[in-house]
Amino acid sequence: MNSISSRPAAVPPALLEALRAAVGAANVVTADEELFVYECDGLTLDKATPGAVVYVHSAMEVAAVVKACAAAHYPFVARGAGTGLSGGAIALHGMLVIELARMNRVLEVDYENRVACVEPGVINLNLTKACAQRGLHYAPDPSSQGSCTIGGNVAENSGGPHTLKYGVTVNHVLGLEVVLPNGETVTLGGPLGALGKLPGYDLVGLFVGSEGTFGIATKVWVKLTPVPETVKTLLAIFPSIEAASRGVSRIVAHGIVPAALELIDKTIIRAVEEWLHLGFPLDAGAVLLIELDGLRDGLDLIAGRVMECCRECGCLDVRAAKDEKERLLLWKARKQAFGAVGRISPSYYVQDGVIPRSKLPEVLAKIEASGRKHGLTTANVFHAGDGNLHPLILFDERKPEQIEEALACNEEVLCAVIEAGGMLSGEHGIGIEKLAFMPRVFSEDDMDAMRKVRAVFDPQTLSNPGKAVPARKCFEVRGHEPPALRPPMRKA
């Protein structure tokens, strides 16, 4: 386990007084036992204790807190539900955590123009629930959508199973109210983005996915999508993960774009089935969960073509959910897959590299081989339609030697992604986790351009420093330089 900053830097007393004046003393947390809760996000292998945590309830309070930090030249990081998987919300070196979970209101829903305005702490699924009765939904649906927040989705440009057809977060954000790192409040884009591209630079597109390094979003205008007239969900059972991977390419090559196309391998099938008892075949090498949606007329024909593609690639069986109850059970298996892994392993490390669909069999074979090499089990459940891998490396973090093997396996997974012409992240972000790999993908000139853009928003480097883009020596954040191509090693 790596404690990046075992003893956080002391927050200056004058800054603490300014923060208490801005939000009230009860909303400024400094006690060790309370700071412990904020040591990590979903990437639990890295931990750092914040210098303090501030609970904010409004955009005005966010601006006041950020202005106080700017005046004291003290770094900060915004945090919502803490479900991120790349260390993006970790408070490196005792920085201040600005906790946004209490800003959780749906401020307005404009049904006529299909636009909603929400605060950053709104839980993703709650937005869909808020407009469901009017036949609308918010399309981006991360697997953690029952707990992740819109603000975090904006920071990471999150995707989800339905990304294949509907796109990621940036495709659904129309505007942002943002507190810049100097405390100024600006509006980027706005609800009129629903009418078409606004003139000027696409600052919304630039901000979404910036991992909290450009400032803090305090309002988000998103577009709402009509619920499709009908949905058909298929389950295709394959003898091997290679055959299922070929099925993915075959479906898309036929010009069919499913709403979702998810692959679940045999290890995850067993874990889910032993927990939820959904009737998944335990002898299958992999299954594809395929969802088609749209107009009722013609959807059966498309489903027939998808089934034919699966059979051509050697599937053992393919069937459609007979009703909504069965469809929801199939999706429960997919959405609860990560939780089910807890039945078979005390810990896991999950990646999210993206590769061309045609490379799926090759890269998945390398992932399995790497796991065997390091004496670990690997499992796969991922967005196969857009090549967004989510390999899980199973290990026991109570055993230091297994941590090191898991990290070495993770390195080989990311190297395989890069060699296949892929990219480091599809939706989890770079955070601190993948900083060491950025020079494998981008030149120093590329990264310098990124640093210059960041400096426009944050010249003091106060907003979530040490994330997303490496400093000139990309390992300085962790305090020591590891061997070439080796991600920073966690200390046991």
C-alpha positions as CSV (number, residue, x, y, z in Angstrom):
1,M,0.0,0.0,0.0
2,N,1.4,3.4,-0.9
3,S,0.8,6.3,1.4
4,I,1.7,9.1,-0.9
5,S,1.8,11.7,1.9
6,S,1.6,10.0,5.2
7,R,1.6,13.3,7.1
8,P,-0.3,16.0,5.2
9,A,1.0,19.5,5.0
10,A,-0.4,21.7,7.7
11,V,-3.1,24.0,6.4
12,P,-2.2,27.6,7.4
13,P,-4.3,28.8,10.3
14,A,-5.2,32.0,8.4
15,L,-6.6,29.9,5.6
16,L,-8.6,27.7,8.0
17,E,-10.1,30.9,9.5
18,A,-11.0,32.1,6.1
19,L,-12.7,28.8,5.2
20,R,-14.7,28.8,8.4
21,A,-15.8,32.3,7.7
22,A,-16.9,31.3,4.2
23,V,-18.9,28.1,5.0
24,G,-19.2,27.9,8.7
25,A,-17.0,26.1,11.2
26,A,-19.1,23.0,11.2
27,N,-18.3,22.5,7.5
28,V,-14.5,22.6,7.8
29,V,-13.1,19.2,8.9
30,T,-9.6,18.8,10.2
31,A,-9.8,15.8,12.7
32,D,-7.7,12.8,11.7
33,E,-10.6,10.4,12.1
34,E,-12.7,12.3,9.7
35,L,-10.0,13.0,7.2
36,F,-9.4,9.2,7.0
37,V,-12.6,8.8,5.0
38,Y,-11.1,10.9,2.2
39,E,-7.8,9.2,1.8
40,C,-8.6,7.6,-1.5
41,D,-11.2,7.2,-4.2
42,G,-12.1,4.0,-6.1
43,L,-8.3,3.4,-6.7
44,T,-7.7,2.1,-3.2
45,L,-4.0,1.2,-3.7
46,D,-3.0,4.8,-3.4
47,K,-3.8,6.9,-0.4
48,A,-3.1,10.4,0.8
49,T,-4.6,12.3,3.8
50,P,-6.0,15.7,2.9
51,G,-5.0,18.7,4.9
52,A,-8.6,19.5,5.5
53,V,-12.1,18.9,4.0
54,V,-14.6,21.6,3.3
55,Y,-18.3,20.9,2.7
56,V,-19.9,23.3,0.3
57,H,-23.6,23.8,-0.4
58,S,-23.7,26.4,-3.2
59,A,-21.8,27.9,-6.0
60,M,-21.2,31.0,-3.9
61,E,-19.5,28.9,-1.2
62,V,-17.4,27.1,-3.8
63,A,-16.2,30.5,-5.1
64,A,-15.4,31.8,-1.6
65,V,-13.4,28.7,-0.7
66,V,-11.4,28.8,-4.0
67,K,-10.7,32.5,-3.6
68,A,-9.4,31.8,-0.1
69,C,-7.1,29.0,-1.4
70,A,-5.9,31.3,-4.2
71,A,-5.0,34.0,-1.8
72,A,-3.1,31.6,0.4
73,H,-1.5,29.8,-2.7
74,Y,-2.9,26.5,-1.3
75,P,-3.9,23.7,-3.7
76,F,-7.3,22.0,-3.7
77,V,-9.2,19.1,-5.3
78,A,-12.9,18.9,-5.9
79,R,-14.6,15.6,-4.8
80,G,-18.1,14.1,-5.3
81,A,-18.9,10.5,-4.6
82,G,-15.3,9.3,-4.8
83,T,-16.2,6.5,-7.2
84,G,-13.3,7.4,-9.6
85,L,-10.9,4.7,-10.5
86,S,-7.7,6.6,-11.4
87,G,-6.9,8.5,-8.2
88,G,-8.2,11.7,-9.6
89,A,-9.8,12.7,-6.2
90,I,-6.8,11.9,-4.1
91,A,-5.5,14.9,-2.1
92,L,-1.8,14.7,-2.9
93,H,0.6,16.2,-0.3
94,G,-2.1,17.5,2.0
95,M,-4.1,19.6,-0.4
96,L,-7.6,20.8,0.5
97,V,-10.7,18.7,-0.5
98,I,-13.7,20.7,-1.6
99,E,-16.6,18.2,-1.1
100,L,-19.5,18.8,-3.5
101,A,-21.8,15.9,-2.6
102,R,-24.2,18.3,-0.8
103,M,-24.8,20.3,-4.0
104,N,-27.3,17.7,-5.2
105,R,-30.3,19.5,-6.7
106,V,-31.8,19.2,-10.1
107,L,-32.3,22.9,-10.6
108,E,-34.5,22.9,-13.6
109,V,-35.9,20.6,-16.3
110,D,-37.0,22.2,-19.6
111,Y,-39.1,19.4,-21.1
112,E,-39.9,21.3,-24.2
113,N,-36.3,21.9,-25.2
114,R,-35.1,18.7,-23.5
115,V,-32.5,20.4,-21.3
116,A,-31.8,19.9,-17.5
117,C,-29.7,22.1,-15.3
118,V,-28.2,20.3,-12.3
119,E,-25.7,20.8,-9.5
120,P,-22.5,18.7,-9.6
121,G,-23.5,16.4,-6.7
122,V,-26.5,15.0,-8.5
123,I,-26.3,11.3,-8.8
124,N,-26.3,10.2,-12.4
125,L,-29.3,7.8,-12.1
126,N,-31.3,10.3,-10.1
127,L,-31.4,12.7,-13.1
128,T,-33.0,10.0,-15.3
129,K,-35.5,9.2,-12.5
130,A,-36.4,12.9,-12.3
131,C,-37.5,13.1,-15.9
132,A,-38.6,9.5,-16.6
133,Q,-42.3,10.2,-16.3
134,R,-42.0,12.6,-19.3
135,G,-40.4,9.9,-21.5
136,L,-36.9,11.3,-21.2
137,H,-33.6,10.1,-19.8
138,Y,-29.9,11.1,-19.4
139,A,-28.1,8.8,-21.7
140,P,-24.5,8.4,-20.3
141,D,-24.8,5.5,-17.9
142,P,-21.5,4.5,-16.1
143,S,-21.8,1.1,-14.3
144,S,-21.6,3.1,-11.1
145,Q,-24.5,5.3,-12.2
146,G,-26.4,4.6,-9.0
147,S,-23.7,6.3,-6.9
148,C,-21.5,8.4,-9.2
149,T,-22.2,12.1,-9.6
150,I,-22.7,14.4,-12.7
151,G,-19.8,16.6,-11.6
152,G,-17.4,13.6,-11.5
153,N,-18.8,12.4,-14.9
154,V,-17.9,15.8,-16.3
155,A,-14.4,15.7,-14.8
156,E,-13.6,12.3,-16.3
157,N,-15.8,12.4,-19.4
158,S,-17.4,9.2,-18.2
159,G,-19.0,6.7,-20.6
160,G,-20.9,3.5,-19.9
161,P,-22.5,0.5,-21.6
162,H,-24.6,2.7,-24.0
163,T,-21.6,4.8,-25.1
164,L,-21.5,2.8,-28.4
165,K,-24.7,4.5,-29.7
166,Y,-25.2,7.5,-27.6
167,G,-21.6,8.8,-26.8
168,V,-19.8,9.8,-23.7
169,T,-20.5,12.7,-21.3
170,V,-19.1,15.4,-23.5
171,N,-21.7,14.5,-26.1
172,H,-24.5,15.4,-23.7
173,V,-23.2,18.5,-21.9
174,L,-24.4,21.8,-23.3
175,G,-23.0,24.2,-20.8
176,L,-21.1,24.7,-17.5
177,E,-21.0,27.2,-14.7
178,V,-17.4,27.0,-13.5
179,V,-15.4,28.4,-10.7
180,L,-11.9,29.1,-12.0
181,P,-8.9,28.4,-9.8
182,N,-8.6,32.1,-9.0
183,G,-12.2,32.1,-7.6
184,E,-13.9,33.8,-10.6
185,T,-17.2,32.3,-11.9
186,V,-17.7,32.0,-15.6
187,T,-20.2,30.3,-17.9
188,L,-19.1,28.1,-20.7
189,G,-21.7,27.3,-23.3
190,G,-25.2,27.1,-21.9
191,P,-28.7,25.7,-22.6
192,L,-28.8,27.3,-26.0
193,G,-26.3,24.7,-27.1
194,A,-29.3,22.5,-27.6
195,L,-30.1,24.5,-30.7
196,G,-26.7,23.8,-32.3
197,K,-23.1,24.7,-32.0
198,L,-22.5,28.0,-30.2
199,P,-20.1,30.5,-31.8
200,G,-16.5,30.7,-30.5
201,Y,-14.2,28.1,-29.0
202,D,-15.6,24.9,-27.7
203,L,-14.6,25.6,-24.1
204,V,-17.2,23.1,-22.8
205,G,-15.6,20.3,-24.8
206,L,-12.2,21.4,-23.4
207,F,-13.4,21.5,-19.8
208,V,-15.2,18.1,-19.9
209,G,-12.6,15.4,-19.2
210,S,-10.0,17.9,-17.7
211,E,-10.1,15.9,-14.4
212,G,-10.6,18.9,-12.2
213,T,-7.4,20.7,-13.4
214,F,-9.2,23.6,-15.0
215,G,-11.5,24.5,-12.1
216,I,-14.8,23.3,-10.5
217,A,-18.1,22.9,-12.3
218,T,-21.0,24.3,-10.1
219,K,-23.8,23.9,-12.6
220,V,-24.2,21.6,-15.6
221,W,-26.6,22.0,-18.4
222,V,-27.2,18.6,-20.1
223,K,-29.4,17.4,-22.9
224,L,-32.1,14.9,-22.3
225,T,-32.8,12.0,-24.7
226,P,-36.2,10.5,-25.5
227,V,-36.7,7.0,-24.2
228,P,-36.7,4.7,-27.3
229,E,-40.0,3.4,-28.5
230,T,-38.9,-0.2,-28.0
231,V,-35.8,-2.1,-26.7
232,K,-34.7,-5.6,-27.4
233,T,-32.0,-7.2,-25.3
234,L,-30.1,-10.3,-26.5
235,L,-27.8,-12.8,-24.7
236,A,-25.4,-14.7,-26.9
237,I,-23.4,-17.5,-25.4
238,F,-20.0,-18.4,-26.8
239,P,-17.5,-21.2,-26.2
240,S,-14.6,-18.8,-25.8
241,I,-13.8,-15.2,-25.3
242,E,-12.1,-15.2,-28.7
243,A,-15.3,-16.3,-30.4
244,A,-17.3,-13.7,-28.6
245,S,-14.7,-11.1,-29.7
246,R,-15.1,-12.1,-33.3
247,G,-18.8,-11.8,-32.8
248,V,-18.4,-8.1,-31.7
249,S,-16.5,-7.2,-34.9
250,R,-18.9,-9.2,-37.1
251,I,-22.0,-7.3,-35.8
252,V,-20.4,-3.8,-36.3
253,A,-18.9,-4.8,-39.6
254,H,-22.5,-5.5,-40.8
255,G,-23.4,-1.8,-40.2
256,I,-25.4,-2.5,-37.1
257,V,-24.8,-0.1,-34.1
258,P,-26.4,-1.6,-31.0
259,A,-27.2,0.7,-28.1
260,A,-24.9,-1.5,-26.0
261,L,-22.6,-4.4,-26.8
262,E,-21.0,-5.8,-23.6
263,L,-18.7,-8.8,-23.1
264,I,-18.6,-10.9,-19.9
265,D,-16.0,-13.7,-19.6
266,K,-16.3,-17.0,-17.8
267,T,-14.8,-15.8,-14.5
268,I,-17.3,-13.0,-14.2
269,I,-20.1,-15.2,-15.3
270,R,-19.4,-17.6,-12.5
271,A,-19.0,-14.9,-9.9
272,V,-22.3,-13.2,-10.9
273,E,-24.2,-16.5,-11.2
274,E,-23.1,-17.8,-7.8
275,W,-24.3,-14.5,-6.2
276,L,-27.5,-13.6,-8.1
277,H,-28.6,-17.0,-9.6
278,L,-29.8,-15.5,-12.9
279,G,-29.5,-18.7,-14.9
280,F,-26.2,-17.8,-16.7
281,P,-24.5,-20.9,-18.2
282,L,-21.5,-21.8,-16.1
283,D,-19.9,-23.7,-19.0
284,A,-19.8,-20.7,-21.3
285,G,-16.4,-19.2,-22.2
286,A,-18.0,-15.7,-22.6
287,V,-21.4,-14.1,-23.3
288,L,-22.3,-11.0,-25.2
289,L,-25.1,-8.8,-23.8
290,I,-26.5,-6.9,-26.8
291,E,-29.1,-4.2,-26.6
292,L,-30.9,-2.8,-29.6
293,D,-33.3,0.1,-29.4
294,G,-35.3,2.4,-31.6
295,L,-38.5,2.3,-33.6
296,R,-40.6,-0.9,-33.1
297,D,-40.9,-1.4,-36.9
298,G,-37.8,-3.2,-38.2
299,L,-36.2,-3.9,-34.8
300,D,-37.0,-7.6,-35.0
301,L,-35.3,-7.7,-38.4
302,I,-32.1,-6.1,-37.0
303,A,-32.2,-8.5,-34.0
304,G,-32.4,-11.4,-36.5
305,R,-29.3,-10.1,-38.3
306,V,-27.4,-9.8,-35.0
307,M,-28.3,-13.4,-34.0
308,E,-27.1,-14.6,-37.4
309,C,-23.8,-12.8,-36.9
310,C,-23.4,-14.5,-33.5
311,R,-24.1,-17.9,-35.0
312,E,-21.6,-17.3,-37.8
313,C,-18.9,-16.8,-35.1
314,G,-19.7,-20.0,-33.4
315,C,-22.1,-19.0,-30.6
316,L,-23.7,-21.9,-28.7
317,D,-27.0,-20.1,-28.2
318,V,-28.5,-16.7,-28.6
319,R,-31.8,-15.6,-27.3
320,A,-33.8,-12.5,-26.6
321,A,-35.1,-11.5,-23.1
322,K,-38.7,-12.5,-23.1
323,D,-40.0,-9.5,-21.1
324,E,-38.8,-6.4,-19.2
325,K,-38.2,-8.4,-16.0
326,E,-35.8,-10.7,-17.7
327,R,-34.1,-7.8,-19.5
328,L,-33.5,-6.0,-16.2
329,L,-32.1,-9.2,-14.7
330,L,-29.6,-9.4,-17.6
331,W,-28.5,-5.8,-17.0
332,K,-28.3,-6.5,-13.2
333,A,-25.7,-9.1,-14.0
334,R,-23.7,-6.5,-16.0
335,K,-24.1,-3.6,-13.6
336,Q,-23.3,-5.7,-10.5
337,A,-20.4,-7.5,-12.0
338,F,-17.7,-5.6,-10.2
339,G,-19.4,-6.2,-6.9
340,A,-19.7,-9.9,-7.6
341,V,-15.9,-10.2,-7.9
342,G,-15.8,-9.7,-4.1
343,R,-17.1,-13.2,-3.8
344,I,-14.0,-14.7,-5.5
345,S,-11.2,-12.2,-4.7
346,P,-10.5,-9.8,-1.8
347,S,-9.1,-7.2,-4.1
348,Y,-9.0,-6.3,-7.8
349,Y,-7.3,-3.8,-10.0
350,V,-9.4,-2.6,-13.0
351,Q,-8.1,-0.9,-16.1
352,D,-9.9,0.9,-19.0
353,G,-7.7,1.1,-22.0
354,V,-9.3,1.4,-25.5
355,I,-8.3,-0.7,-28.5
356,P,-9.6,-1.2,-32.0
357,R,-12.3,-3.9,-32.0
358,S,-10.3,-6.0,-34.5
359,K,-7.6,-6.3,-31.9
360,L,-9.8,-7.7,-29.1
361,P,-8.8,-11.4,-29.5
362,E,-5.1,-10.6,-29.6
363,V,-5.1,-8.2,-26.6
364,L,-7.4,-10.3,-24.4
365,A,-5.1,-13.3,-25.0
366,K,-2.1,-11.1,-23.8
367,I,-4.1,-10.1,-20.7
368,E,-4.8,-13.7,-19.8
369,A,-1.1,-14.7,-20.4
370,S,0.1,-11.8,-18.3
371,G,-2.1,-12.9,-15.4
372,R,-0.8,-16.5,-15.6
373,K,2.8,-15.2,-15.7
374,H,2.3,-13.3,-12.5
375,G,0.3,-16.1,-10.8
376,L,-2.9,-14.1,-10.8
377,T,-6.4,-14.5,-12.2
378,T,-7.6,-12.0,-14.8
379,A,-11.3,-11.4,-15.6
380,N,-13.1,-9.3,-18.2
381,V,-16.3,-7.4,-18.3
382,F,-16.3,-4.4,-20.7
383,H,-17.8,-2.2,-23.4
384,A,-16.8,-4.5,-26.3
385,G,-18.6,-2.5,-28.9
386,D,-16.3,0.5,-28.7
387,G,-13.2,-1.5,-27.6
388,N,-13.2,-0.1,-24.1
389,L,-11.5,-2.8,-22.0
390,H,-12.1,-3.3,-18.3
391,P,-9.7,-6.1,-17.4
392,L,-9.8,-7.0,-13.7
393,I,-6.6,-8.2,-12.1
394,L,-7.5,-10.3,-9.0
395,F,-5.2,-10.3,-6.0
396,D,-5.0,-9.9,-2.2
397,E,-3.8,-6.5,-1.1
398,R,-3.1,-7.9,2.3
399,K,-0.1,-9.7,0.7
400,P,2.6,-7.2,-0.5
401,E,4.0,-9.6,-3.0
402,Q,0.7,-9.9,-4.7
403,I,0.4,-6.1,-4.9
404,E,3.7,-6.0,-6.8
405,E,2.6,-8.8,-9.1
406,A,-0.7,-7.0,-9.8
407,L,1.1,-3.8,-10.6
408,A,3.5,-5.6,-13.0
409,C,0.5,-7.3,-14.7
410,N,-1.2,-3.9,-15.0
411,E,1.9,-2.4,-16.7
412,E,1.9,-5.2,-19.2
413,V,-1.8,-4.7,-19.9
414,L,-1.4,-1.0,-20.7
415,C,1.7,-1.8,-22.8
416,A,-0.4,-4.3,-24.8
417,V,-3.1,-1.6,-25.3
418,I,-0.5,0.9,-26.5
419,E,1.2,-1.7,-28.9
420,A,-2.3,-2.5,-30.4
421,G,-2.7,1.2,-31.3
422,G,-5.0,1.9,-28.4
423,M,-5.3,4.7,-25.9
424,L,-4.7,4.7,-22.1
425,S,-8.2,5.5,-20.9
426,G,-11.8,5.4,-22.3
427,E,-13.6,6.8,-19.3
428,H,-11.7,6.4,-16.0
429,G,-9.1,9.2,-16.7
430,I,-5.4,9.4,-16.2
431,G,-5.5,10.7,-12.6
432,I,-2.2,9.7,-10.9
433,E,-2.6,6.1,-12.0
434,K,-1.5,6.3,-15.6
435,L,0.8,9.4,-15.5
436,A,3.9,7.2,-16.0
437,F,2.5,5.9,-19.3
438,M,1.7,9.3,-20.9
439,P,5.2,9.6,-22.4
440,R,4.6,6.3,-24.2
441,V,1.7,7.8,-26.1
442,F,2.5,11.6,-26.3
443,S,5.7,13.4,-27.2
444,E,7.1,16.0,-24.8
445,D,5.9,18.7,-27.3
446,D,2.4,17.2,-27.1
447,M,2.4,17.3,-23.3
448,D,3.9,20.8,-23.3
449,A,0.9,22.0,-25.3
450,M,-1.4,20.4,-22.7
451,R,0.5,22.1,-19.9
452,K,0.1,25.5,-21.7
453,V,-3.6,25.0,-22.0
454,R,-3.8,24.2,-18.3
455,A,-1.8,27.3,-17.4
456,V,-4.4,29.5,-19.1
457,F,-7.0,28.3,-16.6
458,D,-4.7,27.7,-13.7
459,P,-1.5,29.6,-13.8
460,Q,-0.7,28.9,-10.1
461,T,-1.3,25.2,-10.6
462,L,-3.7,25.1,-7.6
463,S,-6.6,23.0,-9.0
464,N,-5.9,19.3,-8.5
465,P,-2.2,19.5,-9.2
466,G,-0.3,16.3,-10.0
467,K,-3.1,14.8,-12.1
468,A,-3.9,14.1,-15.8
469,V,-0.7,15.4,-17.4
470,P,2.7,14.6,-16.0
471,A,5.2,17.3,-14.9
472,R,8.3,17.5,-17.0
473,K,9.7,14.7,-14.8
474,C,6.5,12.7,-14.8
475,F,7.5,10.7,-11.6
476,E,8.1,13.7,-9.4
477,V,4.5,13.5,-8.1
478,R,5.2,10.1,-6.4
479,G,8.6,11.3,-5.0
480,H,11.0,8.9,-6.7
481,E,11.8,7.8,-10.2
482,P,11.1,4.1,-11.0
483,P,12.7,2.1,-13.7
484,A,11.8,2.9,-17.3
485,L,8.2,2.2,-18.3
486,R,7.4,1.1,-14.7
487,P,4.5,2.8,-13.0
488,P,5.4,4.1,-9.5
489,M,5.6,1.3,-7.1
490,R,3.5,1.3,-4.0
491,K,5.3,0.8,-0.7
492,A,4.1,-2.1,1.3
